[in-house]
Amino acid sequence: MAVKIRLARHGAKKRPFYRIVVADSEHPRDGRYIEAVGTYDPIIDPAKISLKGERIKYWIGQGAKPTDTVKNILKKENI
């Protein structure tokens, strides 16, 4: 089971809102996930980001790999 930290899209058409989730890489993008560890709202200027830093560090310690986009968000938030 390869675990990834990635974005799951929610929100209306043309109004995206993303949850940052820990999920098995074989599950669909918006499908089942293990744990929600944050949110990302790109519509607001500047983008609103909220993260559970301790849980993200825990999952990375357990071997979860963040996607490129999530890696950039974490870098921006100094996690």
Backbone torsions as a table, in degrees:
resi	resn	phi	psi	omega
1	MET	NA	111.1	176.2
2	ALA	-89.2	121.7	-176.9
3	VAL	-101.9	133.6	179.5
4	LYS	-125.1	150.3	170.3
5	ILE	-103.2	116.4	-173.1
6	ARG	-146.0	176.1	179.6
7	LEU	-91.4	140.0	172.4
8	ALA	-118.5	121.9	-173.6
9	ARG	-80.7	133.7	173.6
10	HIS	-135.7	-177.8	-179.9
11	GLY	96.1	176.1	-176.0
12	ALA	-86.0	173.2	176.1
13	LYS	-60.3	131.8	-179.2
14	LYS	67.2	6.9	178.7
15	ARG	-133.0	69.7	-174.4
16	PRO	-69.5	148.7	173.4
17	PHE	-143.8	132.8	-174.4
18	TYR	-119.5	142.7	167.5
19	ARG	-101.5	138.7	173.7
20	ILE	-92.4	117.4	-172.3
21	VAL	-126.9	156.1	171.6
22	VAL	-101.0	120.5	-174.5
23	ALA	-143.9	155.6	171.4
24	ASP	-66.9	136.4	-175.4
25	SER	-65.8	-17.5	-179.4
26	GLU	-84.3	-11.9	179.7
27	HIS	-82.8	153.9	179.7
28	PRO	-63.3	160.3	-177.0
29	ARG	-53.1	-47.5	-177.6
30	ASP	-101.4	13.8	-176.2
31	GLY	-86.5	-149.5	-175.5
32	ARG	-64.6	140.9	176.5
33	TYR	-137.5	163.6	-177.5
34	ILE	-81.7	-48.4	-176.2
35	GLU	-156.3	141.8	173.0
36	ALA	-91.0	126.2	-175.9
37	VAL	-117.6	7.1	177.9
38	GLY	169.8	179.2	177.2
39	THR	-136.0	157.6	178.6
40	TYR	-143.0	120.7	-179.4
41	ASP	-118.8	98.5	-175.7
42	PRO	-78.4	-10.5	-176.7
43	ILE	-70.6	-40.1	-179.6
44	ILE	-69.7	144.0	178.0
45	ASP	-114.2	113.6	-0.6
46	PRO	-74.9	161.0	-177.0
47	ALA	-58.1	137.2	179.9
48	LYS	-91.3	124.8	-178.8
49	ILE	-127.6	129.3	172.5
50	SER	-129.5	132.8	-174.7
51	LEU	-133.4	151.5	170.0
52	LYS	-100.0	89.0	-172.6
53	GLY	-57.3	-42.8	-178.7
54	GLU	-63.6	-41.4	-179.8
55	ARG	-69.1	-36.3	177.7
56	ILE	-64.9	-45.1	177.9
57	LYS	-61.8	-38.6	178.0
58	TYR	-60.5	-48.1	-176.9
59	TRP	-68.2	-36.8	176.2
60	ILE	-65.1	-37.7	175.5
61	GLY	-64.5	-28.8	178.0
62	GLN	-83.3	-3.8	176.3
63	GLY	107.6	6.5	178.2
64	ALA	-71.0	137.4	180.0
65	LYS	-105.0	121.9	175.3
66	PRO	-75.2	147.0	175.1
67	THR	-71.7	170.9	-177.7
68	ASP	-60.0	-43.9	-179.1
69	THR	-64.3	-44.9	179.3
70	VAL	-66.2	-36.9	178.0
71	LYS	-60.5	-40.9	177.5
72	ASN	-65.6	-39.3	178.3
73	ILE	-64.9	-44.6	179.8
74	LEU	-64.0	-38.7	178.6
75	LYS	-64.6	-40.0	179.4
76	LYS	-64.8	-33.3	-179.4
77	GLU	-93.8	6.4	178.1
78	ASN	59.5	46.0	176.0
79	ILE	-112.9	NA	NA
